[in-house]
Amino acid sequence: MKRTVLITGASSGLGIEFAKIHAANGDDLVLVARSKDKMNLLKTEIERKHNNVSVLVIGRDLSESNAPKTIYNELKAQKIQIDYLINNAGFGDYGLYAQCSWEKQLQMINLNITALAYLTRLFLPDMIGNKYGKILNIGSVASFLPGPTMSVYFATKAFVLSFSEALSNEVKGTGVTVTVLCPGPTATGFKSNASLDNSKMFKGDIAGPKEVAEFGYKDMMKGKSVAIHGLMNRIMVGSVRFAPQNIVAVIARMKMKPS
């Protein structure tokens, strides 16, 4: 049966890789991001390679409060049913909270939390009604930690983890699954956008977006509730649960510092 996936943050990084994976599996795509030009290039590439796949590009800034509803209504008007929802859009910011730009923090909250929760609320009832659907929310190993110098970003990812685990329980038996993907540092545009180019966190070997997306796709299709990419990340997350939170915060801050 032909399926359709909606991917946010589809103009770069993990979003592009998720689009390629779903296209390779014959799914139609709805790509959402601010940059239509980049998505149109991806659309052309995918439709040339996979002539049985259709790609719809929607240029929207999901940090704007009405964007999720506008997207939902547009797809309803075109009678497009979303079977897979990948809430990938998000960004981070580095710096002390007392010195940060409030406007940027608010935009981060709106994108990382509000848009994700709103899109899920819009599409989830239809999935339950159809007795089929899969939602993949992009969290982070940051979901498990306090994050001094990136306090709001870490807090948004903690929301994504808690929210997704709760929904995973709520939808049991409906034919719908909810998975949260928690990667560690990944070679996407995130570190530059978050001003983390010189951070110790991104030194050494880090995962590529293709391998992270493939891991997340497989665990989403299996219906797993939490997918932590990488053995060392799984070990770290397990150890955090037994460590005093003040110590964890100190270690997390050290990792953020420029090398």
VOPAGU-2260 file (C-alpha; in pm, 1 decimal, decimal comma):
REM VOPAGU-2260
SITE   aa  ch    i         X         Y         Z
SITE  MET   A    0       0,0       0,0       0,0
SITE  LYS   A    1     126,9     347,0     -92,3
SITE  ARG   A    2     220,7     555,1     213,2
SITE  THR   A    3     292,1     925,8     256,2
SITE  VAL   A    4     540,3    1083,1     497,0
SITE  LEU   A    5     552,0    1443,2     618,2
SITE  ILE   A    6     903,8    1552,8     713,4
SITE  THR   A    7     976,6    1886,4     881,0
SITE  GLY   A    8    1318,9    2045,8     863,9
SITE  ALA   A    9    1348,8    1876,6     524,9
SITE  SER   A   10    1595,7    2117,6     364,0
SITE  SER   A   11    1911,7    1987,8     534,4
SITE  GLY   A   12    2079,3    1725,3     753,5
SITE  LEU   A   13    1860,7    1448,8     889,9
SITE  GLY   A   14    1557,3    1579,6     702,4
SITE  ILE   A   15    1719,7    1517,6     364,2
SITE  GLU   A   16    1830,8    1169,8     468,4
SITE  PHE   A   17    1483,5    1075,2     594,6
SITE  ALA   A   18    1339,5    1192,9     262,7
SITE  LYS   A   19    1582,2     975,3      65,7
SITE  ILE   A   20    1513,9     670,5     283,2
SITE  HIS   A   21    1136,9     697,7     248,4
SITE  ALA   A   22    1162,0     762,0    -126,0
SITE  ALA   A   23    1378,6     450,9    -164,4
SITE  ASN   A   24    1099,1     257,8       7,5
SITE  GLY   A   25     838,0     396,1    -232,8
SITE  ASP   A   26     670,8     646,4      -2,3
SITE  ASP   A   27     536,7     977,7    -130,0
SITE  LEU   A   28     683,8    1281,4      44,0
SITE  VAL   A   29     559,8    1607,0     190,3
SITE  LEU   A   30     863,8    1822,3     267,1
SITE  VAL   A   31     833,5    2119,3     502,3
SITE  ALA   A   32    1094,6    2384,8     582,9
SITE  ARG   A   33    1157,4    2754,6     531,7
SITE  SER   A   34    1388,4    2709,7     232,4
SITE  LYS   A   35    1179,3    2610,2     -70,3
SITE  ASP   A   36    1479,0    2639,6    -304,2
SITE  LYS   A   37    1673,9    2366,2    -123,9
SITE  MET   A   38    1367,5    2142,1    -102,8
SITE  ASN   A   39    1289,6    2192,0    -471,4
SITE  LEU   A   40    1640,3    2068,6    -555,1
SITE  LEU   A   41    1578,3    1763,0    -336,1
SITE  LYS   A   42    1237,1    1711,8    -501,2
SITE  THR   A   43    1396,9    1711,6    -846,6
SITE  GLU   A   44    1667,3    1468,1    -737,4
SITE  ILE   A   45    1422,0    1225,6    -578,3
SITE  GLU   A   46    1163,3    1230,9    -857,0
SITE  ARG   A   47    1433,0    1168,5   -1118,2
SITE  LYS   A   48    1566,1     872,5    -924,1
SITE  HIS   A   49    1228,5     732,3    -816,2
SITE  ASN   A   50     966,9     786,1   -1084,9
SITE  ASN   A   51     696,0     626,5    -870,6
SITE  VAL   A   52     740,5     880,8    -589,5
SITE  SER   A   53     570,0    1219,9    -576,2
SITE  VAL   A   54     713,5    1503,6    -369,0
SITE  LEU   A   55     515,8    1801,3    -240,5
SITE  VAL   A   56     717,8    2097,9    -114,3
SITE  ILE   A   57     567,4    2334,3     144,7
SITE  GLY   A   58     765,2    2640,2     245,8
SITE  ARG   A   59     665,3    2741,8     597,0
SITE  ASP   A   60     833,1    2879,3     908,4
SITE  LEU   A   61     707,5    2638,8    1174,3
SITE  SER   A   62     804,3    2877,9    1452,6
SITE  GLU   A   63     501,1    3085,9    1345,5
SITE  SER   A   64     198,4    2988,5    1550,3
SITE  ASN   A   65     -45,1    2930,1    1262,8
SITE  ALA   A   66     193,8    2729,1    1040,7
SITE  PRO   A   67     100,9    2373,4    1156,2
SITE  LYS   A   68    -271,9    2434,4    1108,4
SITE  THR   A   69    -212,0    2592,9     766,9
SITE  ILE   A   70     -13,2    2287,2     657,3
SITE  TYR   A   71    -277,2    2048,0     789,2
SITE  ASN   A   72    -558,7    2233,1     611,7
SITE  GLU   A   73    -360,8    2246,5     286,9
SITE  LEU   A   74    -308,2    1871,1     289,8
SITE  LYS   A   75    -671,4    1805,2     380,1
SITE  ALA   A   76    -781,8    2021,0      86,3
SITE  GLN   A   77    -562,0    1811,4    -143,2
SITE  LYS   A   78    -692,1    1488,3      14,1
SITE  ILE   A   79    -340,3    1383,1     116,6
SITE  GLN   A   80    -335,0    1133,6     402,6
SITE  ILE   A   81     -24,4    1139,3     622,5
SITE  ASP   A   82      82,9     794,1     736,3
SITE  TYR   A   83     422,4     889,0     880,1
SITE  LEU   A   84     502,5    1215,5    1058,7
SITE  ILE   A   85     868,2    1298,6    1121,1
SITE  ASN   A   86     903,6    1602,0    1347,8
SITE  ASN   A   87    1264,8    1681,5    1265,3
SITE  ALA   A   88    1271,9    2064,1    1258,3
SITE  GLY   A   89    1461,0    2228,6    1542,0
SITE  PHE   A   90    1766,3    2431,9    1637,3
SITE  GLY   A   91    1988,3    2516,7    1935,1
SITE  ASP   A   92    2170,4    2818,7    2073,4
SITE  TYR   A   93    2487,7    2844,6    2280,8
SITE  GLY   A   94    2541,9    3096,4    2560,9
SITE  LEU   A   95    2453,2    3191,6    2916,0
SITE  TYR   A   96    2078,8    3230,6    2960,4
SITE  ALA   A   97    2112,9    3568,6    3134,9
SITE  GLN   A   98    2289,3    3702,6    2826,1
SITE  CYS   A   99    2082,7    3535,7    2555,8
SITE  SER   A  100    1843,2    3683,9    2305,1
SITE  TRP   A  101    1494,4    3616,6    2439,1
SITE  GLU   A  102    1351,6    3639,2    2087,8
SITE  LYS   A  103    1577,1    3354,3    1975,4
SITE  GLN   A  104    1489,2    3141,1    2280,1
SITE  LEU   A  105    1119,6    3195,5    2214,0
SITE  GLN   A  106    1162,2    3099,1    1849,3
SITE  MET   A  107    1341,7    2783,5    1966,7
SITE  ILE   A  108    1060,1    2692,4    2204,7
SITE  ASN   A  109     801,2    2755,8    1934,1
SITE  LEU   A  110     983,2    2535,7    1683,3
SITE  ASN   A  111    1126,6    2259,5    1903,9
SITE  ILE   A  112     819,0    2219,4    2125,6
SITE  THR   A  113     504,1    2398,6    2008,3
SITE  ALA   A  114     519,7    2311,2    1638,5
SITE  LEU   A  115     606,9    1949,0    1715,7
SITE  ALA   A  116     322,2    1913,5    1965,1
SITE  TYR   A  117      72,1    2093,8    1740,5
SITE  LEU   A  118     152,2    1890,9    1428,0
SITE  THR   A  119     122,1    1574,1    1634,4
SITE  ARG   A  120    -215,8    1686,4    1771,5
SITE  LEU   A  121    -341,0    1762,3    1421,2
SITE  PHE   A  122    -235,4    1438,8    1250,9
SITE  LEU   A  123    -260,3    1186,2    1534,5
SITE  PRO   A  124    -644,9    1161,3    1542,2
SITE  ASP   A  125    -650,0    1085,1    1169,6
SITE  MET   A  126    -387,8     812,8    1217,5
SITE  ILE   A  127    -590,2     659,9    1500,7
SITE  GLY   A  128    -901,8     677,4    1283,3
SITE  ASN   A  129    -718,0     497,5    1003,4
SITE  LYS   A  130    -579,1     241,7    1252,4
SITE  TYR   A  131    -231,8     302,9    1114,3
SITE  GLY   A  132      41,1     560,9    1154,9
SITE  LYS   A  133     391,3     621,1    1279,6
SITE  ILE   A  134     530,3     935,8    1440,9
SITE  LEU   A  135     902,7     995,9    1482,6
SITE  ASN   A  136    1005,3    1287,8    1702,2
SITE  ILE   A  137    1368,0    1396,8    1703,0
SITE  GLY   A  138    1502,0    1427,0    2054,2
SITE  SER   A  139    1868,2    1405,5    2153,5
SITE  VAL   A  140    2097,2    1263,8    2418,7
SITE  ALA   A  141    2042,7    1617,5    2551,7
SITE  SER   A  142    1690,0    1498,1    2637,8
SITE  PHE   A  143    1837,0    1315,5    2939,5
SITE  LEU   A  144    2059,0    1597,2    3072,9
SITE  PRO   A  145    2050,4    1948,5    3214,3
SITE  GLY   A  146    2244,2    2172,0    2973,9
SITE  PRO   A  147    2422,3    2475,0    3117,6
SITE  THR   A  148    2504,7    2723,5    2836,7
SITE  MET   A  149    2232,0    2558,7    2625,9
SITE  SER   A  150    1962,8    2552,4    2891,6
SITE  VAL   A  151    1659,3    2613,4    2671,2
SITE  TYR   A  152    1766,9    2372,8    2396,3
SITE  PHE   A  153    1826,6    2086,7    2641,8
SITE  ALA   A  154    1494,3    2162,6    2809,9
SITE  THR   A  155    1308,6    2150,6    2477,2
SITE  LYS   A  156    1459,0    1811,0    2403,7
SITE  ALA   A  157    1361,3    1688,0    2751,6
SITE  PHE   A  158    1004,7    1783,8    2659,3
SITE  VAL   A  159    1026,5    1588,2    2333,7
SITE  LEU   A  160    1138,7    1275,1    2519,1
SITE  SER   A  161     874,6    1294,5    2792,4
SITE  PHE   A  162     597,5    1386,4    2548,4
SITE  SER   A  163     685,3    1105,5    2308,4
SITE  GLU   A  164     710,2     838,0    2577,2
SITE  ALA   A  165     370,9     939,4    2713,6
SITE  LEU   A  166     209,1     931,8    2369,9
SITE  SER   A  167     368,4     595,8    2295,2
SITE  ASN   A  168     178,1     458,6    2593,5
SITE  GLU   A  169    -145,8     636,3    2502,4
SITE  VAL   A  170    -163,3     495,2    2148,7
SITE  LYS   A  171     -95,6     130,9    2233,3
SITE  GLY   A  172    -348,2     -91,6    2056,9
SITE  THR   A  173    -455,8     175,3    1806,9
SITE  GLY   A  174    -230,1      75,6    1517,8
SITE  VAL   A  175     -23,0     392,0    1572,8
SITE  THR   A  176     325,9     409,6    1724,2
SITE  VAL   A  177     530,9     703,0    1854,2
SITE  THR   A  178     910,4     689,5    1859,7
SITE  VAL   A  179    1162,2     943,6    1986,6
SITE  LEU   A  180    1504,3     932,6    1821,4
SITE  CYS   A  181    1786,3    1048,5    2049,2
SITE  PRO   A  182    2115,3    1089,0    1861,5
SITE  GLY   A  183    2438,2    1224,2    2000,4
SITE  PRO   A  184    2645,3    1487,7    1816,1
SITE  THR   A  185    2578,7    1447,5    1443,7
SITE  ALA   A  186    2751,5    1597,2    1141,4
SITE  THR   A  187    2471,8    1829,4    1030,3
SITE  GLY   A  188    2443,7    2207,6    1017,1
SITE  PHE   A  189    2333,0    2207,3    1381,5
SITE  LYS   A  190    2670,6    2284,1    1537,1
SITE  SER   A  191    2730,2    2593,2    1319,5
SITE  ASN   A  192    2376,7    2719,6    1365,0
SITE  ALA   A  193    2412,2    2676,6    1741,8
SITE  SER   A  194    2760,6    2841,7    1749,8
SITE  LEU   A  195    2923,6    2515,6    1860,6
SITE  ASP   A  196    3194,3    2484,4    1595,2
SITE  ASN   A  197    3473,6    2476,1    1856,4
SITE  SER   A  198    3288,6    2281,0    2122,5
SITE  LYS   A  199    3453,8    1971,6    2273,3
SITE  MET   A  200    3126,3    1791,7    2207,7
SITE  PHE   A  201    3186,5    1792,8    1832,5
SITE  LYS   A  202    3552,1    1688,1    1838,3
SITE  GLY   A  203    3662,7    1345,2    1721,3
SITE  ASP   A  204    3449,4    1095,8    1532,6
SITE  ILE   A  205    3084,2    1191,9    1522,5
SITE  ALA   A  206    2793,0    1021,5    1352,6
SITE  GLY   A  207    2683,9    1109,8    1000,5
SITE  PRO   A  208    2322,8    1208,2     928,1
SITE  LYS   A  209    2265,9     910,2     696,7
SITE  GLU   A  210    2350,1     648,2     961,1
SITE  VAL   A  211    2142,9     828,8    1225,9
SITE  ALA   A  212    1843,6     858,7     992,5
SITE  GLU   A  213    1866,2     492,3     893,8
SITE  PHE   A  214    1878,4     391,8    1259,9
SITE  GLY   A  215    1579,0     611,7    1341,1
SITE  TYR   A  216    1378,8     486,2    1043,6
SITE  LYS   A  217    1432,7     121,4    1140,1
SITE  ASP   A  218    1330,1     177,9    1501,0
SITE  MET   A  219    1026,8     382,4    1393,5
SITE  MET   A  220     914,8      99,5    1165,7
SITE  LYS   A  221     962,1    -145,7    1455,9
SITE  GLY   A  222     746,7      77,7    1676,6
SITE  LYS   A  223    1011,8     130,4    1944,4
SITE  SER   A  224     931,5     408,6    2188,9
SITE  VAL   A  225    1289,6     533,0    2248,5
SITE  ALA   A  226    1575,5     498,1    1999,9
SITE  ILE   A  227    1918,8     606,4    2126,9
SITE  HIS   A  228    2176,7     601,4    1850,1
SITE  GLY   A  229    2525,5     472,5    1930,1
SITE  LEU   A  230    2654,5     233,4    2195,2
SITE  MET   A  231    2849,0     501,3    2384,0
SITE  ASN   A  232    2542,3     726,1    2389,8
SITE  ARG   A  233    2332,9     442,9    2533,1
SITE  ILE   A  234    2596,4     379,0    2800,5
SITE  MET   A  235    2612,3     751,2    2883,0
SITE  VAL   A  236    2234,3     779,8    2911,9
SITE  GLY   A  237    2223,2     474,2    3137,6
SITE  SER   A  238    2492,2     613,6    3366,3
SITE  VAL   A  239    2325,3     956,2    3389,6
SITE  ARG   A  240    2024,9     802,4    3561,3
SITE  PHE   A  241    2238,0     700,0    3858,3
SITE  ALA   A  242    2455,0    1013,7    3886,5
SITE  PRO   A  243    2372,6    1322,9    4098,0
SITE  GLN   A  244    2221,0    1585,9    3868,0
SITE  ASN   A  245    2455,9    1860,9    3986,9
SITE  ILE   A  246    2752,0    1649,0    3877,9
SITE  VAL   A  247    2584,2    1573,8    3544,4
SITE  ALA   A  248    2532,4    1947,1    3487,2
SITE  VAL   A  249    2901,6    2018,3    3553,1
SITE  ILE   A  250    3010,8    1748,7    3308,3
SITE  ALA   A  251    2763,0    1867,7    3044,4
SITE  ARG   A  252    2892,0    2223,8    3074,8
SITE  MET   A  253    3251,7    2107,0    3035,1
SITE  LYS   A  254    3154,4    1929,4    2712,2
SITE  MET   A  255    3008,3    2251,7    2573,5
SITE  LYS   A  256    3321,6    2457,3    2626,5
SITE  PRO   A  257    3541,7    2547,3    2329,6
SITE  SER   A  258    3841,1    2315,1    2301,7
